[in-house]
Amino acid sequence: MGYTAAIAGASGYAGGELLRLLLDHPEIEVGAVTAGGNAGTPLIEHQPHLRPLADRILAPTTVEELRGHDVVYLALPHGQSAEIAEQLGDDVLVVDCGADFRLTDAATWERFYGTPHAGTWPYGLPELPGQRERLTEAHRIAVPGCHVTVATLGLFPGLAEQLVEPDLTVVAVTGTSGAGKAPKPHLVGSEVMGALSPYGVGGKHRHNPEIIQNLTAVAGQSVSLSFTPVLAPLPRGILSTCTAPLAPGVTADQVRAAYEATYADEPFVDVLPEGTWPNTAMTLAANTTAVQVTVDPDAGRMVAVAALDNLTKGTAGGALQSTNLALGLPEATGLPRTAVAP
């Protein structure tokens, strides 16, 4: 093994997914596994699918436990990463799966999260233009939000090529694991089964400003966004429908060509054959995003649909993909492209 990695928040969904992927990584060995309230209990009680780690006991999440590793993953609640990260040296690669270092504008952070802004780190979405270069040899990485990854990948080719107007609408159906593992009344089975529920409506979702930040940078001008997430009775996966008005004179062929060219060499983004539409099962447990794009001629709008697994490509897989770049490893090392079916 070339590197060791500690995982803070190992009893949660993101932490568990990181461990699942790291167990198959040929160059990174799992080191310390830590937790907050679950410290002192066996990891296997919280992650029964991780049988190779059945002997591990969760340590408390302290700087002392995390030090001495080449990589530290922070899969912690928002607002808890900054204090730990500032005590770890620049010789450690720190990868934050929370929101603490994603946003560039301090006022926007404070508006949506209600705490002082901790700063901005290199952004862990390699598919964005120029981002691979920023991640290479980085010592700090901010992993995008799951909704942000799928909406960004669904929309940015059209914006980058100025094929659409910067007036964006995204409706995203998502599984319950995106809300984390802590018990919440609205997530119990009797509330979720047989129901679809919008939340964060009217620009209130915390991923809203992050999507805008990404797509404004790509478009080279301000974008407006109407984003509505919808909770669905499935454990994992996001299906995001993204639309925007066509720029004058743009054809369906131009739109299709732009998406195919943008993603032609991307290892983890698949533009599907015409007529085949993404679904969440296509990406289950894989570090992939499935994308389809078309034009609605009557509405004069581009329609892009994208699907990913919110825990894999949307969180842990995206974190590991960025880690590989920062460590100088082949980007696809240890990352699954094949989904699980049925």
C-alpha positions as CSV (number, residue, x, y, z in Angstrom):
1,M,0.0,0.0,0.0
2,G,1.3,3.5,-0.9
3,Y,-0.9,5.6,1.3
4,T,-3.0,5.5,4.5
5,A,-6.4,7.2,4.9
6,A,-8.4,8.1,8.0
7,I,-12.2,8.5,7.8
8,A,-13.9,10.8,10.3
9,G,-17.6,10.1,10.4
10,A,-17.2,6.5,9.5
11,S,-20.5,5.4,11.0
12,G,-22.6,7.5,8.6
13,Y,-23.7,6.9,5.0
14,A,-20.9,8.9,3.3
15,G,-18.3,7.5,5.6
16,G,-19.5,3.9,4.9
17,E,-19.4,4.5,1.2
18,L,-15.9,5.9,1.4
19,L,-14.8,2.7,3.3
20,R,-16.5,0.5,0.7
21,L,-14.6,2.1,-2.1
22,L,-11.3,2.3,-0.2
23,L,-11.4,-1.4,0.5
24,D,-11.0,-2.0,-3.2
25,H,-8.4,0.7,-3.8
26,P,-5.0,-0.8,-4.6
27,E,-2.9,2.2,-3.3
28,I,-4.8,3.4,-0.2
29,E,-5.1,1.5,3.0
30,V,-7.8,2.2,5.6
31,G,-6.4,3.6,8.8
32,A,-8.3,5.2,11.6
33,V,-12.1,5.1,11.6
34,T,-13.7,7.6,13.9
35,A,-17.1,8.8,14.9
36,G,-18.9,11.3,17.3
37,G,-21.6,9.8,19.4
38,N,-20.9,6.3,18.1
39,A,-17.3,6.3,19.2
40,G,-16.3,3.2,21.2
41,T,-18.7,0.9,19.4
42,P,-17.8,-1.7,16.7
43,L,-17.9,-0.3,13.2
44,I,-19.7,-3.4,12.0
45,E,-22.7,-2.4,14.1
46,H,-23.2,0.6,11.9
47,Q,-21.8,-0.7,8.6
48,P,-22.7,-4.4,8.5
49,H,-21.8,-4.7,4.8
50,L,-18.2,-3.9,5.5
51,R,-17.2,-7.4,6.7
52,P,-13.4,-6.9,6.1
53,L,-13.5,-4.2,8.8
54,A,-15.4,-6.3,11.3
55,D,-12.7,-6.0,13.9
56,R,-12.6,-2.2,13.9
57,I,-13.8,-0.1,16.9
58,L,-14.8,3.5,16.1
59,A,-12.4,5.9,17.8
60,P,-13.4,9.4,18.8
61,T,-13.0,12.1,16.1
62,T,-10.0,14.0,17.4
63,V,-7.0,15.5,15.7
64,E,-4.8,13.0,17.5
65,E,-6.6,10.1,15.9
66,L,-6.5,11.6,12.5
67,R,-2.9,12.7,12.5
68,G,-0.2,10.4,10.9
69,H,-2.2,9.6,7.8
70,D,-1.5,10.6,4.2
71,V,-5.2,11.4,3.6
72,V,-8.0,12.4,6.0
73,Y,-11.6,12.3,4.8
74,L,-14.1,14.4,6.8
75,A,-17.6,13.0,6.5
76,L,-19.0,15.2,9.2
77,P,-22.0,17.5,9.6
78,H,-21.7,20.9,8.1
79,G,-19.7,23.3,10.2
80,Q,-17.5,20.7,11.9
81,S,-14.7,20.3,9.4
82,A,-12.9,23.6,9.7
83,E,-11.7,23.3,13.3
84,I,-10.2,19.9,12.6
85,A,-8.7,20.8,9.2
86,E,-6.8,23.8,10.5
87,Q,-5.0,21.6,12.9
88,L,-3.8,19.2,10.2
89,G,-0.6,20.2,8.4
90,D,-0.2,20.9,4.7
91,D,1.6,17.5,4.4
92,V,-1.8,15.8,4.8
93,L,-4.4,15.7,2.0
94,V,-7.7,16.7,3.7
95,V,-10.9,15.9,1.7
96,D,-14.0,17.5,3.1
97,C,-17.3,15.7,2.1
98,G,-19.3,18.4,3.9
99,A,-20.1,21.9,2.7
100,D,-17.7,24.0,4.8
101,F,-15.3,24.9,2.0
102,R,-17.4,24.7,-1.2
103,L,-18.7,28.3,-1.5
104,T,-16.5,31.2,-2.5
105,D,-18.7,34.0,-1.3
106,A,-18.7,34.5,2.5
107,A,-22.0,36.3,2.6
108,T,-23.8,33.6,0.7
109,W,-22.3,31.0,3.0
110,E,-23.6,32.9,6.1
111,R,-27.0,33.3,4.5
112,F,-27.5,29.6,3.9
113,Y,-25.6,28.1,6.8
114,G,-25.8,30.7,9.5
115,T,-22.1,30.5,10.6
116,P,-18.9,32.3,9.8
117,H,-17.4,31.3,6.4
118,A,-14.3,29.1,6.9
119,G,-12.8,29.7,3.5
120,T,-12.7,28.0,0.1
121,W,-10.7,25.0,-1.1
122,P,-10.0,23.5,-4.5
123,Y,-13.3,22.0,-5.8
124,G,-13.6,18.3,-6.2
125,L,-15.5,18.1,-9.5
126,P,-12.8,17.1,-12.1
127,E,-15.1,17.4,-15.1
128,L,-15.4,21.1,-14.8
129,P,-13.1,23.0,-17.2
130,G,-9.7,23.5,-15.7
131,Q,-10.5,21.7,-12.5
132,R,-8.2,18.7,-13.0
133,E,-5.2,21.0,-13.0
134,R,-6.4,22.7,-9.8
135,L,-6.8,19.3,-8.1
136,T,-3.4,17.9,-9.1
137,E,-1.2,18.0,-6.0
138,A,-3.8,19.8,-4.0
139,H,-3.6,19.5,-0.2
140,R,-7.2,20.4,0.5
141,I,-10.3,19.4,-1.5
142,A,-14.0,20.4,-1.1
143,V,-16.3,17.7,-2.4
144,P,-19.4,19.1,-4.2
145,G,-22.9,18.5,-2.9
146,C,-24.7,15.5,-4.6
147,H,-27.4,17.6,-6.2
148,V,-24.7,20.0,-7.4
149,T,-22.7,17.3,-9.2
150,V,-25.7,16.0,-11.1
151,A,-27.1,19.4,-12.0
152,T,-23.7,20.8,-13.0
153,L,-22.9,17.9,-15.2
154,G,-26.4,18.0,-16.7
155,L,-26.3,21.7,-17.7
156,F,-22.7,22.9,-18.2
157,P,-22.0,21.8,-21.8
158,G,-25.0,23.9,-23.0
159,L,-23.9,26.9,-21.0
160,A,-20.2,26.6,-21.9
161,E,-21.1,26.6,-25.6
162,Q,-23.6,29.4,-25.2
163,L,-26.4,27.2,-26.6
164,V,-28.9,28.2,-23.9
165,E,-29.9,31.3,-22.0
166,P,-28.8,31.4,-18.4
167,D,-32.3,31.0,-17.1
168,L,-32.2,27.5,-15.6
169,T,-34.8,25.1,-14.1
170,V,-33.9,21.9,-12.2
171,V,-36.2,19.4,-10.7
172,A,-34.4,16.6,-9.0
173,V,-35.9,13.4,-7.5
174,T,-33.7,12.0,-4.8
175,G,-33.4,9.1,-2.4
176,T,-33.4,9.4,1.4
177,S,-29.8,8.7,2.1
178,G,-28.9,12.2,1.0
179,A,-30.4,13.4,4.3
180,G,-27.9,11.5,6.3
181,K,-28.2,8.6,8.8
182,A,-29.5,10.5,11.8
183,P,-33.1,9.6,12.6
184,K,-35.7,12.2,11.3
185,P,-39.5,11.8,11.6
186,H,-40.1,12.7,7.9
187,L,-37.7,9.9,6.8
188,V,-39.2,6.9,8.6
189,G,-40.5,4.3,6.3
190,S,-44.2,4.9,7.0
191,E,-43.8,8.6,6.0
192,V,-41.6,8.0,2.9
193,M,-43.2,4.9,1.3
194,G,-45.7,5.7,-1.3
195,A,-45.0,9.4,-1.2
196,L,-43.1,12.1,-3.1
197,S,-42.4,15.2,-1.1
198,P,-40.8,18.5,-2.3
199,Y,-38.4,20.3,0.1
200,G,-36.1,23.3,0.0
201,V,-38.6,24.9,-2.4
202,G,-38.2,28.5,-3.6
203,G,-34.4,28.7,-3.6
204,K,-34.1,27.6,0.0
205,H,-32.0,24.4,-0.5
206,R,-28.4,24.8,0.5
207,H,-27.2,23.4,-2.8
208,N,-28.8,26.2,-4.7
209,P,-26.0,28.7,-4.4
210,E,-23.4,26.1,-5.2
211,I,-25.1,25.1,-8.4
212,I,-25.3,28.8,-9.3
213,Q,-21.6,29.3,-8.4
214,N,-20.5,26.5,-10.8
215,L,-22.7,27.4,-13.7
216,T,-22.0,31.1,-13.5
217,A,-18.3,30.3,-13.8
218,V,-18.9,28.1,-16.8
219,A,-21.3,30.5,-18.5
220,G,-19.1,33.5,-18.0
221,Q,-22.2,35.5,-16.8
222,S,-24.7,35.4,-14.0
223,V,-27.3,32.6,-14.1
224,S,-30.7,32.4,-12.5
225,L,-31.9,29.1,-11.1
226,S,-35.1,27.6,-10.0
227,F,-34.2,24.4,-8.1
228,T,-36.8,22.0,-6.6
229,P,-35.6,18.7,-5.0
230,V,-38.2,16.0,-4.4
231,L,-37.8,13.2,-1.9
232,A,-38.7,9.8,-3.2
233,P,-39.1,6.4,-1.6
234,L,-35.7,4.9,-2.6
235,P,-32.5,4.7,-0.6
236,R,-30.0,6.2,-3.0
237,G,-29.9,7.9,-6.4
238,I,-30.8,11.2,-8.0
239,L,-32.6,11.8,-11.3
240,S,-32.3,15.5,-12.3
241,T,-34.3,17.1,-15.1
242,C,-32.6,20.3,-16.2
243,T,-34.0,22.8,-18.7
244,A,-33.1,26.1,-20.2
245,P,-34.3,28.3,-23.1
246,L,-32.4,27.8,-26.3
247,A,-30.3,30.7,-27.6
248,P,-31.6,32.1,-30.9
249,G,-30.9,29.9,-33.9
250,V,-29.6,26.9,-31.9
251,T,-30.6,23.5,-33.2
252,A,-31.0,20.1,-31.6
253,D,-28.0,18.8,-33.6
254,Q,-25.8,21.5,-32.1
255,V,-26.9,20.7,-28.6
256,R,-26.3,17.0,-29.1
257,A,-22.9,17.6,-30.6
258,A,-21.8,19.8,-27.7
259,Y,-22.7,17.2,-25.1
260,E,-21.0,14.4,-27.0
261,A,-17.9,16.4,-27.5
262,T,-17.7,17.7,-23.9
263,Y,-18.0,14.2,-22.4
264,A,-16.3,12.1,-25.1
265,D,-13.2,11.5,-23.0
266,E,-14.7,11.6,-19.5
267,P,-14.3,8.3,-17.7
268,F,-17.3,8.7,-15.5
269,V,-19.9,10.6,-17.6
270,D,-21.9,8.7,-20.2
271,V,-24.0,10.5,-22.8
272,L,-26.6,7.8,-23.6
273,P,-27.6,6.9,-27.2
274,E,-30.5,9.0,-28.5
275,G,-33.8,7.8,-27.3
276,T,-32.4,6.1,-24.1
277,W,-33.1,8.0,-20.9
278,P,-31.2,7.9,-17.7
279,N,-32.6,6.2,-14.6
280,T,-31.1,5.8,-11.2
281,A,-30.6,2.0,-11.5
282,M,-28.1,2.6,-14.3
283,T,-25.7,4.2,-11.8
284,L,-26.4,2.3,-8.6
285,A,-23.1,2.0,-6.6
286,A,-21.1,3.2,-9.6
287,N,-19.0,6.3,-9.9
288,T,-20.9,7.3,-13.1
289,T,-23.3,9.9,-14.3
290,A,-25.7,9.0,-17.1
291,V,-26.8,12.0,-19.3
292,Q,-29.3,12.4,-22.1
293,V,-30.2,15.7,-23.8
294,T,-32.8,16.8,-26.3
295,V,-34.7,19.9,-27.5
296,D,-38.3,20.6,-26.9
297,P,-39.1,22.6,-30.1
298,D,-42.5,23.7,-29.0
299,A,-41.2,25.1,-25.7
300,G,-38.0,26.3,-27.3
301,R,-36.0,24.7,-24.5
302,M,-33.1,22.3,-24.0
303,V,-34.0,19.4,-21.8
304,A,-31.1,17.5,-20.1
305,V,-31.7,14.5,-17.8
306,A,-28.9,13.2,-15.6
307,A,-28.7,10.4,-13.0
308,L,-26.2,9.4,-10.5
309,D,-25.8,7.6,-7.2
310,N,-25.7,10.3,-4.6
311,L,-23.4,8.3,-2.3
312,T,-21.0,7.2,-5.0
313,K,-20.4,9.8,-7.7
314,G,-22.3,12.3,-5.7
315,T,-20.1,12.0,-2.6
316,A,-17.6,9.3,-1.8
317,G,-16.7,8.4,-5.4
318,G,-16.2,12.0,-6.3
319,A,-14.0,12.4,-3.2
320,L,-11.9,9.4,-4.2
321,Q,-11.7,10.5,-7.9
322,S,-10.3,13.9,-6.7
323,T,-8.0,12.1,-4.2
324,N,-6.4,10.1,-7.1
325,L,-5.7,13.3,-8.9
326,A,-4.2,15.0,-5.9
327,L,-1.9,12.0,-5.2
328,G,-0.8,11.7,-8.8
329,L,-2.6,8.3,-9.3
330,P,-4.6,7.4,-12.4
331,E,-7.9,9.2,-11.9
332,A,-10.1,6.0,-12.2
333,T,-8.1,4.0,-9.7
334,G,-10.3,1.9,-7.4
335,L,-13.5,3.4,-8.8
336,P,-16.4,1.3,-10.1
337,R,-17.9,2.0,-13.5
338,T,-20.3,-0.9,-13.4
339,A,-23.6,-0.5,-11.6
340,V,-25.5,-3.1,-9.5
341,A,-28.7,-4.7,-10.9
342,P,-31.4,-5.4,-10.3
